[in-house]
Structures are given as C-alpha cells and as structure tokens.
C-alpha cells in the first residue's frame, strides 16, 4: 500500500510538472540567477572565520574562529556601520512610505485625466535617472570651487561653504536625493491598490455625505493597510542593505564624511578594492545577512501575532 501511494504521488507530481512546463520554463532564468549569485557563493562564508591567503585558498587558510568579528566590535567600526545603515534605511522606509501613500492619494483625487497622466510621467522620471548622473549633478551643484550653490552665495556677497567637509549635513542631502528619485515610482503600488478598492465603498461614503478627507481616512487608508504591511516586511528584509550606488556616487571615498555616511556596502567595497581585506569584509557581509534575516523573522512573527492575514508566511 505504501509503495502504491508513493507511486501515485510521483505520477501526480509528473503530471503537474508536465501541465505547468511552460510556467516552469519561464521561472528558469530567475532560478538560475539566484542559484548563481545567491547560493553558489555561500561556501565563501568560510572566509569570515579564517586568516585568508591566496596560496592556500578558502578552505586551506588557517581557521581563526570569531577573531574577525572581535576586531570589528572592538574597533567600533561595526557599530558605526550598523547605526548608519539602519538609520538611513529607517528614514527611507518611514518617510518614503508616507510620501508614496500621500502622492498616490493625491493622484487619485485629481479628476483631470490629462493632468494626472502628465503628473505621473514627471514623478516617475527621476527613478530612471542613473545614480552616476545624480552624483555628477550633485557635485556640480555642491562643490566648493565651481558649484552652482557657492556661485550663488558668492554673487550675493556671502562666503562659500565647504559642503563636502560638513559631515552633519549629508544625512539630509542623501535622504532628500533618495526620496526625490524613488517616491514617484514607489507610489505606483499604492495607486494600484487604491484603484483596486471596491467602488461601492466610495458610493456608500458619498451617499452618507462623507467629505474627501473622510473618504481618505475611513475608506482609502484602511484599505491600504495590507499593502503597507507587506511592503514594510519586504523593506525590513533589506534594512541592512544600503543603496550602494547612491551613496558611492554622492560621497565617493571621502574620509571626512565617514562618520555619518559610511554604510556596510561602501565599507565592504573599500576593504576589498583598496585593502584586499577579504576576511573582514566577508565577516561584515555575514553579519549583515544574519541581522537582516533575524529582523525579517521577528517582524513577520509580530505581524502574524497581530493579524496572520498580513504576514508573509
């Protein structure tokens, strides 16, 4: 009987694969991507626990346990990188979602179709601008010698500002640039969610005499809660992953700004490129992955306790 049941399950699986072969073939590029770039490099994690050298290779290098992590903790570098990365991503998530929801609601309230389409196009445009170009624009506006900002200050009789030496101001600049680039595009999901709300809810609200603000408060915002929670969980998964392209092109290798702008990705990049320090950079990367995984599991557990319908799994 057991053999018969196993044969039936095998036959059912083969039939399912045969009937879904087109969909499975469509998934192959994504599966190949994750296998090559996410799973195949996993053995390299061992470098974090060794004193790596090229001659002996990954598994032949001397095992040193947690010394690489101890060095990072004692030097204070790990705390600095964690603090900067988490705080930047929290600002991106919180302020970004508030602006995206607000923008989607405002677009929904616009009744002129032509104006709505033009506005959407203009708001989506920054997302498609390369971060390299954004870095060039920022440099030409903010640099000390020939920047447009200092040229304006000089023209009005003021003293030029060395913005690339002022670490305290750069968190505001980075957050502002990120929001300018991503808010319009990020509002698409919320706008689509609003379009999917049952129209009878709006009709009932209109019959009850609800104002525009009351429709937003009692119909739109509660309907957006599931979308917000799911996007929040996805964002928390990457809270330890900074936007390397944006940070590197805006800041570059400027040691004067490390205290407020250095994140895990930029630090790892410098360790590998300029110092050939594979052991410490791998240790930081492993710490980053474990921290992000634990945070996602904790957030999903909390959401599941509150409302299991909003949880990812």
Secondary structure, DSSP 8 states (H G I E B T S, - for coil): -HHHHHHHHHHHHHHHHHHTHHHHHHHHHHHHHHIIIIIGGGGGGGGGGEE--TTTHHHHSEE-TTHHHHHHHHHTHHHHHHHHHHHHHHHHHHHHHHHHHHHHHHHHH---HHHHHHHHHHHHHGGGS-HHHHHHHHHHHH-TTT-HHHHHHHHTT-----GGG-HHHHHHHHHHHHHHHHHHHHHHHHHHHHHTS-HHHHHHHHHTT--HHHHIIIIIHHHHHHHHHHHHHHHHHTTT---HHHHHHHH-S-GGGHHHH--HHHHHHHHHHTT--HHHHHHHHHHHHHHHHHHHHHHHHHHHHH-GGGS--
